[in-house]
Amino acid sequence: MPADDPIAAFGTADQPAKEAIDAGKPVLLRLVNSSEEPHRLHIGGTPYTVTAIDGNPVQGATPLPEGQR
């Protein structure tokens, strides 16, 4: 599969999973890239901030390399 093909993290690409969250409530997602390739992550419909990769603080756009969480 080419690296730019969409991959669903929750549900499937054509039927993504949905969760109702109260407006303004912070949500923590822990994402794990268990593949051998880096992936771009997109969260649509809301602003988000990546605060750390493997417990190390990050600033700005940061790739999530293979095997990282």
C-alpha positions in Angstrom: 0.0 0.0 0.0 1.5 3.4 -1.0 2.3 5.6 2.0 -0.2 8.3 1.0 -3.2 5.9 0.9 -5.7 6.7 3.7 -5.7 4.2 6.6 -8.4 4.3 9.2 -7.2 4.4 12.8 -10.7 3.8 14.2 -13.3 1.8 12.3 -12.6 1.4 8.6 -11.7 3.9 5.9 -15.3 4.0 4.5 -17.0 3.7 8.0 -14.9 5.6 10.6 -15.8 5.1 14.2 -17.4 8.2 15.9 -17.5 9.2 19.6 -19.6 12.0 21.0 -17.5 14.3 23.2 -18.8 17.3 25.1 -17.7 20.6 23.6 -14.6 22.0 25.2 -13.7 18.7 27.0 -10.1 17.7 26.5 -9.5 14.3 25.1 -6.2 12.3 25.3 -5.5 9.9 22.4 -2.6 7.5 22.6 -1.7 6.4 19.1 0.7 3.7 18.3 2.4 3.2 14.9 3.1 -0.5 14.9 4.0 -0.6 11.2 7.3 -0.5 9.5 6.5 2.9 7.8 6.0 6.4 9.1 2.4 7.7 8.8 0.8 11.1 8.7 -2.1 11.4 11.2 -5.1 13.6 10.4 -7.9 14.3 12.9 -10.7 16.1 11.0 -13.2 18.5 12.3 -11.3 19.8 15.3 -8.0 21.4 16.2 -5.6 19.2 18.1 -2.1 19.4 19.6 0.6 16.6 19.8 2.2 17.1 23.2 4.7 14.2 23.3 6.1 11.2 21.4 7.2 8.4 23.6 7.0 10.7 26.6 9.3 13.3 25.0 7.8 16.8 24.5 7.4 18.0 20.9 6.7 21.3 19.2 5.1 21.8 15.8 4.6 19.1 13.2 6.6 16.0 14.1 6.6 12.7 12.2 5.7 9.6 14.1 8.4 7.1 13.0 7.8 3.4 12.7 7.6 1.6 16.0 6.9 4.8 18.0 4.0 5.6 20.2 
